[in-house]
């Protein structure tokens, strides 16, 4: 059999079923702080900073097909219904997007791309698909069951949780909570306390303002870059792997697997634990 045949089949199937795709757009006037609540079962979410006074929503709807290019029989009619009656609700500055009836979204992925004013508080949840957020004031609360999370340039606290997929955070002027079951965590430019945990995957943290840091990884390793010139109390432990720490005054126990002490006279507690993997603090 010609090895190109399967590839040609899927290309052709995609072309024949393209008519089942759809989209919708909405522009909502707002004033002041926006409370934005976004949800999608499948497809992913992107939130970026837009013009003041308007929330712009663009949704991409796609039929989900089985191995043989088949889709639910009434998927086209339900995509048309979503286009005509978008799952968008507004009450003053509170906006909810994606809260459609379960029957409407069965067999349909809905990717949401939203521009919102900088003064936005965000709640975003994707069952399947990644979440990307950039340039909002916050606070920001994101959760994905399957897919990664990327959050950049937020001016308040960030809460990010992923069952499967990596978490990447950059430039947060507030506390950070980042937990992932499977996948690593990378958080840089954090001006607040940090609580980071990964069951499987490496954790890399960088703090710009001295505050408490709690980091734990079951399998991977942890590296922490402390705020420059700041004092900290250090408690680092690894069951399997080495520990590298800056010059400090040691106290209690100092061994290959357990270190406690003070950096620059002490300060906020940095508690790091790795069940399997190395710990580096600098």
Secondary structure, DSSP 8 states (H G I E B T S, - for coil): --TTHHHHHHHHHHHHTGGG-EEEEEEEE--SSEEEEEEEEES-EEEEE--TTEEEEEEEEEE---TTS---TTHHHHHHHHHHS-SEEEETTEEEES---HHHHTTEEEEEEEEE-SSEEEEEEEEES-EEEES--S-EEEEEEES-EEEEEESS-EEEEEEES-EEEEEESS-EEEEEEES-EEEEEE-S-EEEEEEES-EEEEESS---EEEEEEES-EEEE--TT--EEEEEEESSS-EE--S-EEEEEESSSEEEEEETT--EEEEEEESSS-EEE-
